[in-house]
Amino acid sequence: MASDEAIQATNDDATLSKRFAVQVGYWSDPYIGQFANRGTAAAPRRAPEINRGYFARTRAIKILLDQFLKVTNCECQIVNLGAGFDTTYWRLSDEGKKPKNFIEVDFKAVTSKKCHFIKNRKQLLEKISSEDGEICFSNYDLHADDYHVVGADMRNLSEFESKLNECHIDWKRPTLFMSECVLVYLEFDKSQALLKYLADKCETAFFISYEQVNMGDRFGQVMVENLRTRNCDLNGIDACISLDTQMKRFTENGWTGAEAVDMMKAYKCLPHDEVKRMEKLEFMDEQELLVQLLQHYCICWAYREHVEIGLAEINIHSWNQT
């Protein structure tokens, strides 16, 4: 079984990788550095194919999320599962696109660090809304008017639901759930139960999931072996065999429909001007390695609608027009 501590450490790796990519100029994020190790002037260097992969991942999720906000006119809520040190709340605040409620859930060891950073860094704290000026911090949680960070184990649905209720979640409001390399670490039956629970609770919902795919070939097996050496077994790998298995995990658990593309296809569908600018940042002489890497990650999105509001129209074909 994967070690919870080893899984939590992947958040630190991802944060440093994003920080380096931002420093090089792949995208703008003035907040990621607030969560990275500030003991060094610069983040450790990452290979160009890693940076391009993070660019595609970050940009694809942003495009889908922004479409959801447009469809709902921001009269919605967002729940980020295994959020780590994600900075989406601050981006949406800067862009005037904040939803009515934004909830982040992760292990307590992660949320305690995030709460500490937010409490002690003015650039983060001053953007959080609170009509009465009070933001409530505890050892693991943060509660404000429209932003919450809570520590919970998503494998324990009773604890998970209790924490969401503390955040004043409105199950009747359109809700976007997002997860990045989170479900794959849950035992398959636990992730299935989580997705069914969310589908049963929400009348109108959208889910964005980013994680591994095509893990049955040699490249995928090497990825699994490398993670295992770090005590990070992929307990949910059964859903990562193909794009079909990624979509079925939703449609078999109460979601109306789902689509999935590997990140190579997503990369090709991103706005051309942005990709052209990004590819000039660093020379990369081994294109094949990038292709292999992107073909073993995917973005999957699913929806359910009690009343049709247009969630079924959010898809890859809109990306170049965003």
NORBEL-V800715 format. One record per run of one state. SS is the DSSP state (H for helix, E for strand, L for the rest). FROM is the first residue (numbers start at 1). LEN is the number of residues. Records with the same first field share a line. If there is no record, write none. Layout:
SS=FROM-LEN, FROM-LEN
This chain:
L=1-3, 25-7, 35-13, 73-4, 82-6, 95-6, 107-1, 121-1, 126-10, 138-4, 144-3, 152-5, 167-8, 181-2, 186-2, 202-2, 213-5, 229-8, 241-2, 252-5, 270-2, 280-7, 296-1, 306-5, 314-2, 322-1
H=4-21, 32-3, 48-25, 88-7, 108-13, 122-4, 157-10, 183-3, 188-14, 218-11, 237-4, 243-9, 263-7, 272-8, 287-9, 311-3, 316-6
E=77-5, 101-6, 136-2, 142-2, 147-5, 175-6, 204-9, 257-6, 297-9
